[in-house]
Structure formats: structure tokens, C-alpha cells
Amino acid sequence: MPRIRILPPDLRNKIAAGEVIERPASVVKELIENSIDAGSSDIKIEVLYGGKRLIRVSDDGCGMDREDALRCFERHATSKLLDEEGLFDIRTLGFRGEALPSIASVSRMKLITGVAGSEPGTSLEIEAGEIKNVKDSVGTGTSLSVSDIFFNTPARKKFLKTIGTELFHVIDIVTKEAIAHYEIAFTLLVDNKEKMLIPRASGYKERIMQVYGQEFIDGLIELSSDRGDMKLHAFVSKTVNFRNSRSHQFIFINGRPVKDQTVGAALYRAYDGIRPGDRHPVIFLFFDISPSEVDFNTHPTKREVRFAQKEKVYRFIYGHMRDAIRAERTDFTSTFIENPGAVVAPARAEPYKYAPSPVLSEDTIVSEIADLGYRPVLPFIYLGETFIAVSGRGGLTVIDHHAAHERILYEKFVKDIRLDSHQLLFPRPVKLSHKECIVILENKPLLGEFGIEVDDFGHDTVVVRALPLVLEDSDIRGILSDAASAILEGDSPGRPLKEALAARIACHSSVRGKEVLNQEELSRLLADLEKTEHPDQCPHGRPTRVFFSLDDLKKLFKRK
């Protein structure tokens, strides 16, 4: 009796579905990309209950005649790949012919499609991969409805998350596809209510502005390069615009949203010496390369790629990124070139803002440099952009004033000190992405604990009505965006959500690396740092200060 058997078609399709279809958002991605390949200029996405109950994608593309409509649900049936040579010259988003039969095998589907100038159209009803009904229909383009996903695979269905979580994944997919294809209009309806309306744009810049707002795009550098076989168009963080997470990083290769280590490494290396180790740049990178130089057939969902000459790609992206970042960067140390002997730094127009520190009743950990020998006035000098050298009793202390201020603000936020929160005379509208807007509005009470009051302003915009004084001149859009990311990530081991949120807000609102403190402001900063529970580390675990005793200095100079 043979032990090796050929799996039946329905089981093969369910296995393929497990590779291609992870959740409702996977269905949305596959159907949108089919619509893009069909030459659509307007795509409408509808979901009910986060896509668990219904997903419908409708377009104004080329449509299909009846023969193609019937054949498209067979495995490996595709109009996009003709021969083996074409596999290494992929110019469409889909090419395997697996998505539709895989989706059909684990859902109930309805297809309505028609070709302009050819009547009638076709309507198909399919259940668990089996065609149940075929009839004529009216209309052009294609509308494909997917209901009750995983109804016949309960083991897969139980792994779906809450409606809200699945919806956020759908929103992510629609956002990525809209950014990559600015020439197409996208509409998203959630539970029969319009949630996203993104009209056709003239270019990538306008499309990013449509999704994230003008203030967001103003914090980015735009660069582009075209050397024939490789084209690069990118929008990346200016050197003062870093985030606490990678949530605003998008890499598109030949119009596909992907993850790639080669590209990621090039992007991060371009910020060497500029980016704090725990901060991340905003990245929108659109990279086009000859299809013969990249393989998209390395992952079932096509989220990873393989380059024929990855070192060449790395050098191209890194070189142009590095040049653009360096051109934008202002050399902070030039402030002191004309007067290199200066000890006291010049005053700023805006003083260091702080609130009185609380009296801490809990047992504190004694700092290894508690014997700083603080006095109201200490001689100091700036070292580069961030570091300050302060001479105190018995040695020298080097301070990262940004990290020190983070620690001060973090402890105040965690201990429910609102830092003089006040109503803004002119409430400030802030444009967010759709997902960020939902998260912020759903968590208004949590933000209120930090003295931040927001209300819905419509069209993915919130209006900020109150802020703590210390946040008044901060990047409010960045704060709200990072707050949304922290909330979505939830509690992490060893750190409750409130503490994680406090760390992110403190990082945004602390004294920035390029800001110059005068003598009085620095003295105040040092005094506040001494009153914290953990003065030696910022909320992210980086040192705030390093102490060199006289003995340490003697050893460095090889003195006994």
C-alpha cells in the first residue's frame, strides 16, 4: 500500500491560502493589486466588521469577459506571465495566479465583471472554491466580494484578532497602496461609513500630504536620482525629525511595498553620526530598478525581494541618501569656531521650560556620581551638539542634556504631574493618518493624564485644545503619532503602557540636541536632574551623564 498520495485540489488550495491569506488585510492587498494591474484609476474598498464579515473591492479597470471570469479561479491561471523568461522580467504586481483560488477556497465570493463595449457582463457566485451560480450582469470593470473568510477552516479563523485590530491592518494596506500609486483614487468604507477618501494626486509629495498633512511633509527632505537602470525618489527625516519607532517607514520597489535588509541598511547608514541610537527616521522610499535585476518570487506574499547586484543597490541608495542628509544638516559646532575659548554658551531666545520637581517618597537608587558637587553656578563648555562638560568637585562630568531632560520630564509624567497644562488660546488642528486618528480619539482619557486634550475635527484631523507648558513648542504631530504607535504596541514586558507613552512624549518635548542652554538654564537642568529617582539614565536606558574622577583622568594621561 503506497504511503505517498497526491493531495486533492481543495486541500491544496487551502494550504496555499494559508501561505497567501493570513487575515482580511491579505485579501484586501491581493484584490487591490489585481485592480491596479487591471489599469484602474479609481478603487473602492468596503469592509464590514474589520473584514471578517465582508470585503468588497470595486474598480473601473479593464474587466474580464466570461471565459476569463470562469478561468481566473483555477490555480495558476494568470494573464500576467506567459513563459519562463517572463518570470525574470515581472512588470505587474501579481503573476502567480494563486491569490483568487486561495481566497475562494476559504470564503464565499461573488464576482461581477464586464469589458467596456462588450455586453453582457458576468456574475459568479463561489463557495469554498466551487462555482455555484453563473449569470449575466450589467456594468464594466470588476467588483469582487469576499464574505465569511475562513468559514470552512475554523482552525484558521480562531487566530483572527479583534475587529479593531483587523481593521487597523486593512487601513495599513490601503494606506501603503495609496502612497505607492498616487495616480489612482482610493476610497475606504468601514461598516458603510466613508473613512478614507484619497483623490488622484500629481505625485508622491502630494499623495503623502493627502494622507499625513502639510506639517508632516515639511519635516522631510525630498531627494531624487535617475541613472537609467535605477531610479530613486524619497522623502526622509530632516536631522531633527526622528521618531521613537519605525512606524513611518515605507519602502516601495517597482511599486510594491516590501521589506528589504539591503535597502534598510543603506538608509540607516546614511544617518550614521546623526541619528540617536534609540530614534528612527521617517522614510518614504520609492525605488525603481530594471525588473530583470530583482526577483519578486522569493516569498508567497511578495513582501521580500532579492537583488541580482545588492551591493550596487546599496551603494546607489546610501550615496544619494548620505549626500542629501549632509546637505540639509547644519554644523552646530560652527557656533564656536569664531570664539573657541568660550566657556559659557550663548543664551537662547526661549528658556529651558520646567516645572517644580515632586517630593519623591519612594526609596531611590543612589547615583554613582551623586557627589557631583553641584553649585548654583558651574563652569561648563559645549562639546559638539549634545554634550556638555561640567567641572565639579573631584572631577569632570560630561552630560547629554537631551537625555537628562528626558529623564526629568519622564518622571513628572509618570507621577501624574501635568506640568502646568493650560487651554490654548488658539486650538491647534493636527492632520494624522487615518489609523493614528482613530487611536488618538479612542484614547483621549489616557492622553488627558498627560495634560493633552484633543477632539475630533473631522477628515483625519484632531484639534488640540490643551497642552502642558513644556509641550507648547514641541512637534505636536510627532508626539501624537508616536503616542498612537505606543498605544498600538500596548504594554511590553517590564513597562506598562503609561510609562512607555511617557517616555515617548518626554523624548519629543525635551531639550533638543541643537538647542544651546545658557548658564542659568543649565544650572536649573542639573538641579532638576538631581531630584529624579534615576538621574543616570534616560527613559530608554541611555546614560544621561558620565563622571570622570581626578584618578580616572590621571589614568587616561598615564599619570600615577
C-alpha positions in Angstrom: 0.0 0.0 0.0 1.7 3.3 -1.1 2.2 5.9 1.6 2.7 8.9 -0.8 -0.5 10.4 -2.1 -1.5 13.3 -4.3 -3.4 15.9 -2.3 -6.9 16.7 -3.6 -7.3 20.2 -5.2 -9.5 21.6 -2.4 -6.8 20.7 0.2 -4.0 22.1 -2.0 -5.9 25.4 -2.3 -6.4 25.6 1.5 -2.7 25.1 2.0 -2.0 27.8 -0.5 -4.5 30.0 1.3 -2.5 29.5 4.5 0.6 30.9 2.8 -1.0 33.8 0.9 -4.0 34.7 3.1 -3.1 35.5 6.7 -6.0 37.7 7.6 -8.6 40.0 5.9 -5.9 42.6 5.1 -4.2 40.0 3.0 -7.3 39.7 0.9 -7.6 43.4 0.6 -4.0 43.6 -0.6 -4.4 40.9 -3.3 -7.6 42.4 -4.6 -6.3 45.9 -4.7 -3.2 44.8 -6.6 -5.4 43.0 -9.1 -7.3 46.2 -9.6 -4.1 48.1 -10.1 -2.8 45.6 -12.7 -6.2 46.0 -14.5 -5.4 49.6 -15.2 -7.9 51.1 -12.7 -7.9 54.8 -11.9 -10.5 54.6 -9.1 -10.6 51.8 -6.5 -13.2 51.4 -3.8 -12.7 49.2 -0.7 -15.6 48.2 1.6 -15.2 46.2 4.8 -17.7 45.0 7.5 -16.5 44.0 11.0 -12.9 44.6 10.2 -13.2 42.4 7.0 -14.3 39.3 8.9 -17.8 39.5 7.5 -17.3 41.2 4.2 -14.5 42.6 2.0 -15.5 44.2 -1.4 -13.1 45.8 -3.8 -14.5 47.5 -6.9 -12.6 49.2 -9.7 -13.0 50.8 -13.1 -10.3 48.7 -14.7 -10.4 46.6 -17.9 -12.7 43.9 -16.5 -13.0 40.3 -17.8 -15.1 38.5 -20.3 -17.0 35.3 -19.3 -14.3 32.9 -20.3 -11.6 34.7 -18.2 -14.0 35.2 -15.3 -14.5 31.4 -15.1 -10.9 30.6 -15.6 -9.4 33.1 -13.1 -10.4 30.9 -10.1 -8.3 28.0 -11.3 -4.9 27.6 -9.7 -2.0 29.2 -11.5 -4.3 30.8 -14.0 -2.9 34.3 -14.9 -2.8 36.7 -17.7 0.4 38.3 -16.4 3.0 35.6 -17.1 3.4 33.9 -20.4 6.7 31.9 -20.2 9.7 31.2 -18.1 11.6 34.3 -19.4 8.7 36.5 -18.1 9.4 35.2 -14.5 12.6 37.2 -14.5 11.0 40.3 -16.0 8.0 40.9 -13.8 6.2 44.2 -14.5 2.9 43.5 -12.7 2.0 43.2 -9.0 0.5 39.8 -9.5 1.8 36.9 -11.6 1.4 33.6 -9.8 -2.3 33.0 -10.3 -2.7 31.8 -6.7 -4.5 34.6 -4.9 -8.0 34.2 -6.2 -8.3 30.4 -5.9 -6.7 30.6 -2.5 -9.2 33.2 -1.3 -12.1 31.4 -2.9 -11.2 28.2 -1.1 -11.7 29.7 2.4 -14.6 32.1 1.8 -17.8 32.9 -0.1 -17.2 35.1 -3.1 -19.1 37.0 -5.7 -17.6 38.4 -8.8 -19.2 40.9 -11.1 -17.2 41.9 -14.1 -17.5 43.3 -17.6 -15.5 44.7 -20.5 -16.4 48.1 -21.9 -18.2 47.8 -25.2 -18.8 44.1 -24.7 -22.2 43.0 -23.4 -23.3 41.4 -21.2 -21.0 41.2 -18.2 -20.7 38.2 -15.9 -21.7 37.4 -12.4 -20.3 34.4 -10.5 -21.0 33.1 -7.0 -18.5 30.8 -5.4 -18.4 28.9 -2.1 -15.3 27.1 -0.8 -13.8 27.2 -4.2 -16.8 25.7 -6.0 -18.7 27.8 -8.6 -22.4 27.8 -7.6 -24.0 30.2 -10.0 -23.2 32.0 -13.2 -25.4 34.6 -14.9 -25.3 37.8 -17.0 -24.7 41.1 -15.4 -24.5 44.8 -16.3 -21.5 47.0 -15.9 -17.8 47.4 -16.6 -14.7 47.0 -14.5 -14.7 44.5 -11.7 -16.3 44.1 -8.2 -15.2 41.2 -6.1 -16.9 40.5 -2.7 -15.4 38.1 -0.1 -17.6 37.2 2.8 -17.2 34.9 5.9 -13.5 34.5 5.5 -12.2 31.1 6.9 -15.8 29.9 7.4 -14.8 26.4 6.5 -11.4 26.5 8.2 -12.2 27.2 11.9 -8.7 26.5 13.0 -7.5 29.4 10.9 -10.5 31.6 11.9 -9.7 31.4 15.6 -6.3 33.1 15.0 -8.0 36.3 13.8 -7.7 39.2 16.2 -10.4 41.7 17.3 -12.4 43.7 14.8 -10.4 46.8 15.7 -7.0 45.1 15.2 -8.0 43.5 11.8 -9.3 46.9 10.7 -6.0 48.6 11.5 -4.3 46.1 9.3 -6.7 46.8 6.5 -6.1 50.5 6.9 -2.3 49.9 6.7 -2.7 48.1 3.4 -4.9 50.7 1.8 -2.5 53.4 3.0 0.6 51.7 1.6 -1.1 51.0 -1.8 -2.4 54.6 -2.0 1.1 56.0 -1.3 2.7 53.8 -3.9 0.1 54.6 -6.6 -0.6 58.3 -6.4 -2.2 58.3 -9.8 -5.2 56.2 -8.5 -8.0 57.4 -6.3 -8.8 55.3 -3.2 -11.9 55.2 -1.1 -12.4 53.1 2.0 -15.8 52.4 3.6 -15.9 50.8 7.0 -19.3 49.5 8.2 -21.0 51.5 5.4 -19.3 54.8 6.5 -16.7 56.6 4.4 -13.4 56.6 6.4 -10.8 57.4 3.7 -11.2 59.4 0.6 -7.9 59.9 -1.3 -8.3 61.6 -4.7 -5.8 61.2 -7.5 -2.6 63.1 -6.9 0.0 64.7 -9.1 3.0 63.0 -7.5 4.3 61.3 -4.4 4.7 64.5 -2.4 1.0 65.5 -2.9 -0.1 61.9 -2.0 1.9 61.9 1.2 0.5 65.3 2.1 -3.1 64.0 1.4 -2.5 61.2 3.9 -0.4 62.9 6.6 -0.8 66.6 6.1 1.4 69.6 5.2 3.1 69.8 8.6 4.3 66.2 8.3 5.8 66.7 4.8 7.6 69.9 6.0 9.7 67.8 8.3 11.1 65.7 5.4 13.9 66.1 2.8 12.9 65.3 -0.8 15.6 63.7 -3.0 15.6 62.0 -6.4 18.1 60.5 -8.8 17.8 58.8 -12.1 20.7 56.8 -13.6 18.7 54.9 -16.2 18.8 51.4 -14.7 17.9 52.7 -11.2 15.6 55.5 -10.1 15.2 56.8 -6.6 12.7 59.2 -5.2 12.5 59.6 -1.4 11.2 61.7 1.4 13.2 61.2 4.6 13.6 62.8 8.0 15.4 66.0 8.4 18.1 65.7 11.1 15.9 67.0 13.9 12.9 64.9 12.9 13.3 61.4 14.3 10.7 59.1 15.8 10.6 56.6 18.6 9.5 53.7 16.3 9.7 52.5 12.7 6.0 53.0 12.2 6.6 55.7 9.5 9.0 53.7 7.2 7.8 52.7 3.8 9.9 51.0 1.1 8.5 50.5 -2.3 10.4 48.7 -5.0 8.8 48.9 -8.5 5.6 50.0 -6.9 5.5 47.1 -4.3 5.5 47.7 -0.5 8.3 45.4 0.7 10.9 44.9 3.5 14.5 44.5 2.4 17.6 44.4 4.6 19.9 45.8 1.9 17.8 48.9 1.4 17.2 49.3 5.2 20.9 49.1 6.0 21.7 51.7 3.4 19.1 54.1 4.7 20.2 53.8 8.3 23.9 54.0 7.5 23.2 57.4 5.8 22.3 58.7 9.2 25.5 57.5 10.9 26.7 60.0 13.4 23.4 62.0 13.2 20.7 59.7 14.5 20.4 58.9 18.2 20.7 55.1 18.7 17.1 54.8 20.0 15.5 57.0 17.4 14.3 56.2 13.9 14.0 58.3 10.7 10.8 58.8 8.8 11.3 57.1 5.4 9.2 57.0 2.2 11.5 55.4 -0.4 10.3 54.8 -4.0 13.0 52.7 -5.8 12.6 51.5 -9.4 15.0 49.1 -10.9 15.1 47.0 -14.1 12.7 44.0 -13.5 15.5 41.7 -14.7 17.7 42.9 -11.8 15.2 42.0 -9.0 13.4 38.7 -8.1 9.9 39.1 -6.5 9.4 35.4 -6.4 11.0 34.8 -3.1 8.1 35.0 -0.7 4.4 33.8 -1.0 3.1 37.3 -0.3 5.8 39.0 -2.3 6.8 41.1 0.7 10.5 40.3 0.2 12.8 40.7 -2.8 16.2 39.6 -3.9 18.5 41.8 -6.0 20.9 40.4 -8.6 23.5 43.0 -7.5 22.6 44.0 -4.0 26.0 45.8 -3.4 25.3 48.1 -6.4 21.8 48.9 -5.0 23.2 49.5 -1.5 25.8 52.0 -2.8 23.3 53.8 -5.0 20.8 54.4 -2.2 23.3 55.0 0.5 25.3 57.5 -1.6 22.3 59.7 -2.6 20.8 59.5 0.9 24.0 60.5 2.6 24.6 63.4 0.3 21.0 64.8 0.8 21.2 64.4 4.6 24.6 66.1 4.8 23.4 69.0 2.6 20.4 69.6 4.9 22.4 69.3 8.1 23.6 72.5 9.8 27.0 72.2 11.5 26.2 73.0 15.1 29.8 73.4 16.2 30.3 76.3 13.8 28.8 78.5 16.6 32.0 78.2 18.5 34.6 78.5 15.6 34.9 82.2 15.9 35.4 82.1 19.7 36.9 78.7 20.5 37.9 79.7 24.0 34.4 80.5 25.1 33.3 78.7 28.3 29.8 79.9 28.8 27.4 79.2 25.9 25.3 82.0 24.4 21.7 82.4 25.7 18.7 81.1 23.7 15.7 83.1 22.8 13.5 80.6 24.6 14.4 79.4 28.1 14.5 75.9 29.3 11.0 75.1 30.5 10.4 73.1 33.5 8.0 72.6 36.4 8.9 72.1 40.1 10.0 68.6 40.8 7.8 66.5 43.1 8.9 65.3 46.5 9.8 61.6 46.0 8.7 59.4 48.8 9.9 56.0 47.4 13.3 54.6 48.0 15.7 55.9 45.4 18.7 54.3 43.9 21.8 56.3 44.8 23.7 57.5 41.8 27.3 56.6 41.4 28.0 60.2 40.8 25.9 61.7 43.5 28.9 63.6 44.7 28.6 65.9 41.7 29.4 68.9 43.9 26.6 70.9 42.4 26.7 74.7 43.0 24.3 77.3 41.6 26.9 78.3 39.0 29.3 75.7 37.5 31.7 76.4 34.6 30.8 74.4 31.5 31.5 74.1 27.8 29.6 72.5 24.9 31.2 69.6 23.2 29.6 69.1 19.8 25.8 69.2 19.5 24.6 67.4 22.6 27.3 67.0 25.2 28.2 69.5 28.0 31.3 69.2 30.1 30.9 70.4 33.7 33.7 70.7 36.2 32.6 69.8 39.7 34.2 68.8 42.9 36.7 66.0 42.4 36.4 65.6 38.6 34.7 66.2 35.3 31.1 65.3 34.3 30.0 65.0 30.7 26.3 65.4 30.3 23.9 64.6 27.4 21.5 67.5 28.1 18.8 66.0 25.9 18.8 62.7 27.7 18.9 64.5 31.1 15.8 66.5 30.2 14.1 63.3 29.0 14.6 61.8 32.5 13.2 64.8 34.3 10.1 65.0 32.1 9.5 61.3 32.1 9.3 61.1 35.9 7.0 64.0 36.1 4.6 62.5 33.5 4.7 59.1 35.2 3.9 60.7 38.6 0.8 62.4 37.2 2.3 65.9 37.2 0.8 67.7 34.2 3.4 70.4 34.1 1.0 73.4 34.1 -1.4 72.1 31.5 -3.4 75.0 30.1 -6.0 75.7 27.4 -4.6 77.0 24.2 -5.8 80.5 23.1 -5.9 79.2 19.5 -6.7 75.4 19.4 -4.3 73.7 17.0 -5.6 71.3 14.2 -3.3 68.4 13.6 -3.6 66.2 10.5 -2.9 62.5 11.2 -3.1 59.3 9.2 -6.5 57.6 9.4 -5.2 54.8 11.8 -3.4 57.3 14.0 -6.6 59.5 14.2 -8.7 56.6 15.3 -6.2 55.5 18.0 -5.8 59.0 19.4 -9.5 59.7 19.6 -10.2 56.3 21.2 -7.6 57.1 23.9 -8.5 60.7 24.8 -8.7 59.9 28.6 -5.1 58.4 28.6 -3.7 61.5 26.8 -5.6 63.6 29.2 -3.5 62.2 32.0 -0.5 63.9 30.4 -2.4 67.2 30.1 -3.1 66.8 26.4 -6.7 67.4 25.4 -7.9 66.6 21.9 -11.2 66.5 20.0 -12.3 65.2 16.6 -12.0 67.8 13.9 -13.1 65.5 11.0 -11.2 64.3 7.9 -8.5 62.5 10.0 -7.7 65.7 11.9 -7.8 66.3 15.6 -7.9 69.7 17.3 -5.5 70.1 20.3 -7.2 72.2 22.9 -4.8 72.0 25.9 -1.2 71.2 26.4 1.3 71.2 29.2 3.6 74.3 29.0 6.6 72.1 28.3 5.0 70.8 25.1 3.8 74.1 23.7 6.7 74.5 21.3 7.2 70.8 20.6 6.4 68.7 17.5 2.8 68.0 18.4 2.1 66.0 15.3 5.1 63.8 16.1 4.0 63.4 19.7 0.5 62.3 18.7 1.9 60.0 16.0 4.4 58.3 18.4 1.7 58.1 21.1 -0.5 56.2 18.6 2.3 53.8 17.9 2.9 53.2 21.6 -0.8 52.6 22.2 -1.0 50.1 19.3 2.1 48.3 20.6 0.4 48.0 24.0 2.2 47.0 27.3 5.6 45.5 26.9 7.3 43.2 29.4 8.5 45.3 32.3 6.9 48.5 31.2 3.2 49.5 31.4 1.7 51.4 28.6 1.6 54.7 30.5 5.3 54.5 31.2 6.0 53.7 27.5 3.9 56.7 26.5 5.5 59.0 29.0 9.0 58.0 27.6 7.9 58.9 24.0 6.3 62.2 25.0 9.3 63.2 27.1 11.7 62.4 24.2 9.8 64.8 21.9 9.4 67.6 24.5 12.9 67.5 25.9 15.7 70.0 25.0 16.9 69.0 21.6 20.5 68.4 20.7 20.9 71.6 18.7 19.5 73.9 21.3 22.0 75.8 23.3 21.4 76.4 27.0 22.8 79.4 28.9 24.3 79.2 32.3 21.1 79.7 34.3 19.2 77.2 32.2 21.9 74.5 32.6 22.1 75.1 36.3 18.3 74.6 36.6 18.5 71.4 34.4 21.2 69.9 36.7 19.3 70.7 39.8 16.1 69.1 38.4 18.1 66.0 37.3 19.5 65.5 40.8 15.9 65.4 42.2 14.9 62.4 39.9 14.8 58.8 41.1 17.2 57.6 38.4 19.4 60.6 37.3 22.0 58.5 35.5 19.7 57.1 32.7 17.1 58.4 30.3 13.8 56.5 30.0 15.3 54.5 27.1 18.3 53.3 29.2 21.0 55.6 27.7 23.3 57.4 30.2 22.5 61.0 31.0 25.9 61.7 32.4 29.3 60.2 32.8 31.7 61.1 35.6 35.5 61.1 35.4 37.2 61.5 38.7 40.6 63.0 39.0 42.0 59.5 39.4 40.3 58.5 36.2 41.8 61.5 34.4 45.2 60.7 35.7 44.9 57.1 34.4 43.9 58.4 31.0 47.0 60.5 30.9 49.1 57.7 32.3 49.9 59.6 35.5 50.3 57.8 38.8 
